[in-house]
Amino acid sequence: QVQLVESGGGLVQPGGSLRLSCKASGGIFSTYTMAWYRRAPGKQREWVAIITSDVSTTYADSVKGRFTISRDNAKNTVYLQMNSLKPEDTAVYYCNRATPTTYFAWGQGTQVTVSS
């Protein structure tokens, strides 16, 4: 079973940047379409960005132009570069596969707090 470990979150001021990492153990990582998700307090989990095995990317409208998803298959890792952060980006961020029927077990996530 693939395990997912997210890291890189923290407290940042509005307008700041963070780079999140998600390392997958096991599986054939290079073949997976991966996604970043987030869950804000009191809200449902939402997808943020998707990257396919051939490195095509898709972004939610709320983060388009500010966030960049990338992957390093040699390291079994997917990244989320977050720039121009806003208070509404505050959430716990998770990674997983992009298709719900193929989800791995969820990791613990990484907390991102955007506040002055």
C-alpha positions as CSV (number, residue, x, y, z in Angstrom):
1,Q,0.0,0.0,0.0
2,V,1.3,3.4,-0.9
3,Q,1.9,5.8,1.9
4,L,1.8,9.6,1.4
5,V,3.7,12.0,3.6
6,E,3.1,15.8,3.2
7,S,5.4,18.5,4.5
8,G,6.4,22.1,4.1
9,G,3.5,23.9,5.6
10,G,3.7,26.7,8.1
11,L,2.7,30.2,9.0
12,V,3.2,32.8,6.4
13,Q,2.1,36.4,5.9
14,P,-0.2,37.4,3.1
15,G,1.7,37.7,-0.1
16,G,4.3,35.2,1.0
17,S,5.3,31.8,-0.5
18,L,5.6,28.2,0.6
19,R,6.6,25.0,-1.1
20,L,4.8,21.9,-0.1
21,S,6.2,18.4,-0.7
22,C,4.4,15.0,-0.8
23,K,6.5,11.9,-0.9
24,A,4.9,8.6,-1.9
25,S,6.4,5.3,-0.8
26,G,5.8,2.3,-2.9
27,G,3.7,1.9,-6.0
28,I,4.7,3.0,-9.5
29,F,4.6,6.7,-8.8
30,S,5.5,7.8,-12.3
31,T,2.3,6.4,-13.7
32,Y,-0.1,8.1,-11.3
33,T,-2.0,11.3,-11.9
34,M,-1.5,13.1,-8.6
35,A,-3.3,16.0,-7.1
36,W,-3.1,18.4,-4.2
37,Y,-6.2,19.0,-2.1
38,R,-7.0,21.3,0.8
39,R,-9.5,21.4,3.6
40,A,-10.2,24.7,5.2
41,P,-11.8,25.0,8.7
42,G,-15.5,24.2,8.4
43,K,-15.4,23.4,4.7
44,Q,-15.2,20.3,2.6
45,R,-12.0,19.1,1.0
46,E,-11.4,20.6,-2.4
47,W,-9.0,19.9,-5.1
48,V,-6.3,22.5,-5.8
49,A,-4.1,21.2,-8.6
50,I,-3.6,18.1,-10.7
51,I,-0.5,16.8,-12.6
52,T,-0.7,13.9,-14.9
53,S,2.0,11.3,-15.7
54,D,3.0,13.3,-18.7
55,V,3.2,16.5,-16.7
56,S,0.0,18.2,-17.9
57,T,-1.4,20.4,-15.1
58,T,-4.8,21.7,-14.2
59,Y,-5.6,24.3,-11.4
60,A,-8.6,25.3,-9.5
61,D,-9.7,28.9,-10.5
62,S,-9.0,30.1,-6.9
63,V,-5.3,29.3,-7.2
64,K,-4.6,29.7,-11.0
65,G,-1.6,31.9,-11.6
66,R,-0.4,31.7,-8.0
67,F,0.2,28.0,-7.4
68,T,2.4,25.6,-9.5
69,I,2.3,21.8,-9.2
70,S,5.3,19.8,-10.3
71,R,6.7,16.3,-9.8
72,D,10.0,14.5,-9.5
73,N,9.4,10.9,-10.3
74,A,13.0,9.9,-9.3
75,K,12.1,11.0,-5.8
76,N,8.5,9.8,-5.8
77,T,7.5,13.3,-4.9
78,V,5.0,15.9,-6.0
79,Y,5.4,19.6,-5.1
80,L,3.1,22.6,-4.7
81,Q,4.7,26.0,-5.0
82,M,2.4,28.5,-3.5
83,N,3.0,32.2,-4.2
84,S,1.0,35.4,-3.4
85,L,-0.7,33.5,-0.6
86,K,-4.0,34.9,0.8
87,P,-5.7,34.3,4.1
88,E,-8.3,32.2,2.3
89,D,-5.6,29.7,1.4
90,T,-5.4,28.7,5.0
91,A,-6.1,25.0,5.2
92,V,-4.6,21.6,5.7
93,Y,-3.1,20.5,2.4
94,Y,-3.1,16.9,1.3
95,C,-1.9,15.0,-1.8
96,N,-3.4,11.9,-3.3
97,R,-4.3,10.5,-6.7
98,A,-6.7,12.5,-8.7
99,T,-9.5,9.9,-9.1
100,P,-11.5,9.2,-6.0
101,T,-12.0,5.5,-6.8
102,T,-8.2,5.1,-6.8
103,Y,-7.3,7.1,-3.7
104,F,-4.5,5.9,-1.5
105,A,-4.9,6.2,2.3
106,W,-4.8,9.9,3.2
107,G,-1.7,11.2,4.8
108,Q,-1.7,13.5,7.8
109,G,-1.6,16.6,5.7
110,T,0.4,19.8,6.3
111,Q,-1.1,22.9,7.8
112,V,-0.8,26.2,5.9
113,T,-1.8,29.3,7.8
114,V,-1.8,32.7,6.0
115,S,-2.0,35.5,8.5
116,S,-0.5,38.8,9.5
